[in-house]
């Protein structure tokens, strides 16, 4: 066979492959379903009660359409969900000088979640599909857990947990399989998913200041601006002390330095801690190892809490060592992964036990082990803003706060700082709106 005929055969094969697995109708349907399921990420940006009410019903319709999709539409749905949920991850490449790789990283997320959804849709049996879709929320590719389908129920009327998602799926299955009472089956499933109780939020008994900064990543890690940022952070602490705050929380890496190797700066913070307890993010270096840490200054003393769960591909590369070394050499100039603590950290402020969380940790279930009453979290979202990353992070925190009855105090650079409490009944929020 000549090269000409061989190339023609290859083109024909690829064309047939694409026309079968990537038809326009299947791509459009996959995108439409992905948009319905992902709507909560975008609608909750508007902070509107009516949109909150509508959001989970759009997702329910999306799941209804997905259950009846073919396996290739499952792939396209997962592909677009991967992009809609995680396109922003690639934005951090800008700060490493690899902006040209952004489209490839976005495509990577699409393909990974496309393949995961393809597996879920491989079986035509809707019960198997439902079970596999539920299990997606507990499968963490590369130790990254932000794809959780229970999140679609954070806004609106429903309980954002396994019970809520399972009963809604049961209602959808009833609609498909029951002949005479399909509407009743769907209605019962939806009713059983309703949130019927709400946790009373707890608050720290001392006046707490959650510092918010908007420092660009272009300057945050630039040594030229280090002194300026330290002075600004100290000024923010002084202002909070002057305003009578007794607990002051600064964002992740508010001090971009190895704070344990800066005795003068440590001493300044110790002196200020006689007036107010201060928690701040900074780096730490010890025995040749680097840590992302929180430092607690109180009554002239200091405690350090190292990060327990590292960001995959940001602070550690969850791959075999030979691949890890190659990627660190290529993207991070040979730098090593961060080291980590052996477990999460608790500390006391005014006799209140507080769970420490640094950025990614506040969105992990391990942080909420034993359902802590309070979590104080610090984050730097400057890597990904402007994007929907802060909103998705907030929804994940709301999900865990609701699940464990925890109040989360969150100090952030790059997006707003806030106190996040367990989900309130939508009806109560609606009534309170009119009372105002």
Buried (B, 14 or more C-beta within 10 A) or exposed (E): EEEEEEEEEEEEEEEEEEEEBEBEEBBEBBBBBBBBBBBBBBBBEEEEBEBBBBBBBBBBBBBBBBBEBEBBBBBBBBBBBBBBBBBBBBBBBBBEEBEEBBEEBBBBBBBBBBBBBBBBBEEEEBBEBBBBBBEBBEEBBEBBBBBBBBBBBBBBBBBBBEBBBBBBBBBBBBBBEEEEEBEEBBBBBBEBBBBEEBBEBBEBEEEBBBBBBEBBBEBBBEEEBBEEBBEBBBEBBBEBBEEEBBBBBBBBBBBBBBBBEBEEBBEBBBEBBEBBBBBBBBBBBBEEEBBBBBBBBBEEEBBBBBBBBBBBBBBBBBBEEEEBBEEBEEBEEEEEBBBBBEEBBBBEBEEBEBBBBBBBBBBBEEBBEEEBBBBBBBBBBBBBBEBBBBBBBBBBBBBBBBBBBBBBBBBBBBBEBBBBBBBBBBEEBEEEEEEE
